Amino acid sequence: MLKLFWKNFKIAFDNIILSAPLIIFVSIISCYLNFAKDFENTVVKAVFTIITTVILISAFFCVWFYIVKKIIKLTGKEFVYNNDRTNALKEILKSIPKGFSKYFLPFIGITSTAMLFFLICYNFVDYNLPTKIVDLFEHFSKEHIDFKSIIIFISISFLSFWGLLWIPEVIYGELNPFKALVYSIKKIFITLPQSILLYLYIYILFTIMHYAVVLLMSNPFLYFIVLLLYYYFTVYVTTLLFRYYEEKFLK
């Protein structure tokens, strides 16, 4: 596992160009949501915004993950001439419509289900059972701590663990997103110690990057550098999950 973690840094760095479309998409979706929130004065408009957001996210990620999968196949491949690698990349770009048609509907299912899980988790914690637990903790707490947010964070983290291999399962195997979720959970059970280690590793890196971004927001230059590293981290985690899936379940 440690060898996989280390070698993947170079793979992600060699394919850092994958972060460019990610940066562009995040900028576009952020502008759209900022624009749309000022016009969500009716239920119909709010529903339209949600549907549009799901479609945009699904369309982008089905193409982006498809490209990541194809580029990983080129990793370590020897090319006699530089033009051979260029032609291989051109072939990947030409096959994007094929990847879109193949993965768009599965990613609609993934995006919709993930958002639904998040809303259910958030609302359940916010309004139901854990309220008594929160009140009990806050009663004995000397300082003000938002225990409700902590419980929501832990709940979402727990769900995220079981969805760790969901996207690789769709990309490499089962196109039905719901069957893919079941199969990916089974694979996590099969490799539970390694999956826990992988998840904790990603979780720690994510926490470090998140707090680095928050702490350096006041410094425009350092904030820009850390933000670029954040996108590199996204590419790194994606290629890491795909290569982990390939090594454990394809080879």
Contacts in CASP RR format, 6 or more apart in sequence:
PFRMAT RR
TARGET T0000
AUTHOR 0000-0000-0000
METHOD contacts of the structure
MODEL  1
MLKLFWKNFKIAFDNIILSAPLIIFVSIISCYLNFAKDFENTVVKAVFTI
ITTVILISAFFCVWFYIVKKIIKLTGKEFVYNNDRTNALKEILKSIPKGF
SKYFLPFIGITSTAMLFFLICYNFVDYNLPTKIVDLFEHFSKEHIDFKSI
IIFISISFLSFWGLLWIPEVIYGELNPFKALVYSIKKIFITLPQSILLYL
YIYILFTIMHYAVVLLMSNPFLYFIVLLLYYYFTVYVTTLLFRYYEEKFL
K
1 194 0 8 1.000
1 197 0 8 1.000
1 198 0 8 1.000
4 240 0 8 1.000
4 243 0 8 1.000
4 244 0 8 1.000
4 247 0 8 1.000
5 201 0 8 1.000
5 240 0 8 1.000
8 236 0 8 1.000
8 239 0 8 1.000
8 240 0 8 1.000
8 243 0 8 1.000
9 236 0 8 1.000
11 72 0 8 1.000
11 75 0 8 1.000
11 239 0 8 1.000
11 243 0 8 1.000
12 232 0 8 1.000
12 235 0 8 1.000
12 236 0 8 1.000
12 239 0 8 1.000
12 240 0 8 1.000
13 232 0 8 1.000
14 75 0 8 1.000
15 68 0 8 1.000
15 71 0 8 1.000
15 75 0 8 1.000
15 235 0 8 1.000
15 239 0 8 1.000
16 232 0 8 1.000
16 235 0 8 1.000
18 64 0 8 1.000
18 67 0 8 1.000
18 68 0 8 1.000
18 71 0 8 1.000
18 235 0 8 1.000
18 238 0 8 1.000
19 228 0 8 1.000
19 231 0 8 1.000
19 232 0 8 1.000
19 234 0 8 1.000
19 235 0 8 1.000
21 60 0 8 1.000
21 64 0 8 1.000
22 64 0 8 1.000
22 231 0 8 1.000
22 234 0 8 1.000
22 235 0 8 1.000
23 231 0 8 1.000
25 60 0 8 1.000
25 64 0 8 1.000
28 56 0 8 1.000
29 53 0 8 1.000
29 56 0 8 1.000
29 57 0 8 1.000
32 52 0 8 1.000
32 53 0 8 1.000
32 56 0 8 1.000
33 49 0 8 1.000
33 53 0 8 1.000
36 49 0 8 1.000
36 52 0 8 1.000
37 49 0 8 1.000
39 45 0 8 1.000
40 46 0 8 1.000
40 49 0 8 1.000
50 115 0 8 1.000
54 108 0 8 1.000
54 111 0 8 1.000
54 112 0 8 1.000
54 115 0 8 1.000
55 108 0 8 1.000
57 107 0 8 1.000
57 111 0 8 1.000
58 104 0 8 1.000
58 107 0 8 1.000
58 108 0 8 1.000
58 109 0 8 1.000
58 110 0 8 1.000
58 111 0 8 1.000
59 100 0 8 1.000
59 104 0 8 1.000
59 107 0 8 1.000
61 107 0 8 1.000
61 111 0 8 1.000
62 99 0 8 1.000
62 100 0 8 1.000
62 102 0 8 1.000
62 103 0 8 1.000
62 104 0 8 1.000
62 106 0 8 1.000
62 107 0 8 1.000
63 96 0 8 1.000
63 99 0 8 1.000
63 100 0 8 1.000
63 103 0 8 1.000
65 103 0 8 1.000
65 107 0 8 1.000
65 167 0 8 1.000
65 171 0 8 1.000
65 238 0 8 1.000
66 96 0 8 1.000
66 99 0 8 1.000
66 100 0 8 1.000
66 102 0 8 1.000
66 103 0 8 1.000
66 171 0 8 1.000
67 92 0 8 1.000
67 96 0 8 1.000
68 235 0 8 1.000
68 238 0 8 1.000
68 239 0 8 1.000
68 242 0 8 1.000
69 171 0 8 1.000
69 172 0 8 1.000
69 242 0 8 1.000
70 92 0 8 1.000
70 95 0 8 1.000
71 89 0 8 1.000
71 92 0 8 1.000
72 239 0 8 1.000
72 242 0 8 1.000
72 243 0 8 1.000
72 246 0 8 1.000
74 85 0 8 1.000
74 88 0 8 1.000
74 89 0 8 1.000
77 88 0 8 1.000
79 85 0 8 1.000
79 88 0 8 1.000
102 175 0 8 1.000
103 170 0 8 1.000
103 171 0 8 1.000
103 175 0 8 1.000
105 175 0 8 1.000
106 170 0 8 1.000
106 175 0 8 1.000
106 176 0 8 1.000
106 177 0 8 1.000
106 180 0 8 1.000
107 170 0 8 1.000
107 177 0 8 1.000
109 177 0 8 1.000
109 178 0 8 1.000
110 166 0 8 1.000
110 167 0 8 1.000
110 170 0 8 1.000
110 177 0 8 1.000
113 177 0 8 1.000
113 178 0 8 1.000
113 181 0 8 1.000
117 159 0 8 1.000
118 156 0 8 1.000
121 152 0 8 1.000
121 155 0 8 1.000
121 156 0 8 1.000
121 159 0 8 1.000
122 152 0 8 1.000
122 156 0 8 1.000
124 130 0 8 1.000
124 155 0 8 1.000
125 148 0 8 1.000
125 151 0 8 1.000
125 152 0 8 1.000
125 155 0 8 1.000
126 148 0 8 1.000
126 152 0 8 1.000
130 148 0 8 1.000
130 151 0 8 1.000
131 148 0 8 1.000
133 147 0 8 1.000
133 151 0 8 1.000
134 147 0 8 1.000
134 148 0 8 1.000
134 151 0 8 1.000
137 145 0 8 1.000
137 147 0 8 1.000
138 144 0 8 1.000
138 145 0 8 1.000
138 147 0 8 1.000
141 147 0 8 1.000
157 203 0 8 1.000
160 199 0 8 1.000
161 188 0 8 1.000
161 195 0 8 1.000
161 196 0 8 1.000
161 199 0 8 1.000
162 185 0 8 1.000
162 188 0 8 1.000
163 181 0 8 1.000
163 184 0 8 1.000
163 185 0 8 1.000
163 188 0 8 1.000
164 184 0 8 1.000
164 188 0 8 1.000
164 195 0 8 1.000
164 198 0 8 1.000
164 199 0 8 1.000
164 241 0 8 1.000
165 184 0 8 1.000
165 187 0 8 1.000
165 188 0 8 1.000
165 195 0 8 1.000
165 241 0 8 1.000
165 245 0 8 1.000
166 177 0 8 1.000
166 180 0 8 1.000
166 181 0 8 1.000
166 184 0 8 1.000
167 241 0 8 1.000
168 184 0 8 1.000
168 241 0 8 1.000
168 242 0 8 1.000
168 244 0 8 1.000
168 245 0 8 1.000
169 180 0 8 1.000
169 181 0 8 1.000
169 183 0 8 1.000
169 184 0 8 1.000
169 187 0 8 1.000
169 245 0 8 1.000
170 177 0 8 1.000
170 180 0 8 1.000
171 242 0 8 1.000
172 242 0 8 1.000
172 245 0 8 1.000
172 246 0 8 1.000
172 249 0 8 1.000
172 250 0 8 1.000
173 180 0 8 1.000
174 180 0 8 1.000
174 183 0 8 1.000
187 195 0 8 1.000
187 248 0 8 1.000
187 249 0 8 1.000
188 195 0 8 1.000
191 248 0 8 1.000
194 248 0 8 1.000
198 240 0 8 1.000
198 241 0 8 1.000
198 244 0 8 1.000
202 237 0 8 1.000
202 240 0 8 1.000
205 233 0 8 1.000
205 237 0 8 1.000
206 233 0 8 1.000
206 237 0 8 1.000
209 226 0 8 1.000
209 229 0 8 1.000
209 230 0 8 1.000
209 233 0 8 1.000
212 226 0 8 1.000
212 229 0 8 1.000
213 223 0 8 1.000
213 226 0 8 1.000
213 227 0 8 1.000
213 230 0 8 1.000
216 222 0 8 1.000
216 223 0 8 1.000
216 226 0 8 1.000
217 223 0 8 1.000
END
